[in-house]
Amino acid sequence: MKKQGNCFRQNVDQHDLVVAETSEFDLTEDRVYLVLYVNWSFLTILNDLGKEEQYADEHFRFYNGERVER
């Protein structure tokens, strides 16, 4: 089954591609990020500052090949 929609309370796996839905917390809205690790509902992402940080899954949606902003 194809993963789609917001990641909140969904089965996110390591190495999934996700799209930020916020420009807060050193993220860029509509930018694609790689999930490095998953810890319950927290995703470890390499943010815009080049730092690995944990973020709540609710701030992301699954990437499904759509065109997104850089």
C-alpha positions in Angstrom: 0.0 0.0 0.0 1.3 3.4 -1.0 2.0 5.8 1.9 0.3 9.1 1.5 -0.9 12.1 3.5 0.3 13.5 6.8 2.7 11.3 8.7 0.9 11.9 12.1 0.3 8.5 13.7 1.2 6.7 10.5 3.8 3.9 9.9 6.9 5.9 9.0 10.0 3.9 8.3 13.7 4.7 8.3 14.8 6.0 4.8 11.3 7.2 3.9 11.1 10.5 2.1 8.9 13.1 3.7 8.0 16.7 3.0 8.0 19.4 5.7 4.7 21.1 6.4 6.2 23.9 8.4 9.0 26.5 8.0 9.7 26.4 11.7 12.4 24.5 13.6 15.1 24.9 10.9 13.0 23.3 8.3 11.7 24.6 4.9 8.1 24.1 4.1 7.6 21.8 1.0 11.2 20.6 1.1 11.9 16.9 0.9 13.8 15.3 3.7 15.1 11.8 4.4 14.1 10.0 7.6 17.3 8.9 9.2 15.7 7.2 12.3 12.3 6.7 13.7 11.6 6.7 17.5 7.8 6.2 18.1 6.2 9.4 16.7 9.5 11.3 16.4 11.5 11.4 13.1 15.3 12.2 13.0 15.9 14.4 10.1 19.0 16.3 8.8 17.6 19.8 9.0 18.5 22.9 7.0 21.5 23.7 9.4 23.0 20.3 8.6 22.2 19.0 12.1 20.4 15.7 13.0 17.3 16.7 15.0 14.2 14.9 16.1 10.8 16.3 15.0 7.2 15.2 15.7 5.8 13.2 12.8 2.9 15.7 12.5 5.2 18.3 10.8 5.6 16.1 7.7 3.7 14.4 5.0 4.8 11.4 2.8 6.6 12.3 -0.4 4.9 10.7 -3.4 6.9 12.1 -6.3 5.0 15.3 -6.5 6.8 18.5 -7.5 7.9 20.4 -4.5 9.7 23.7 -3.9 13.4 23.8 -3.2 
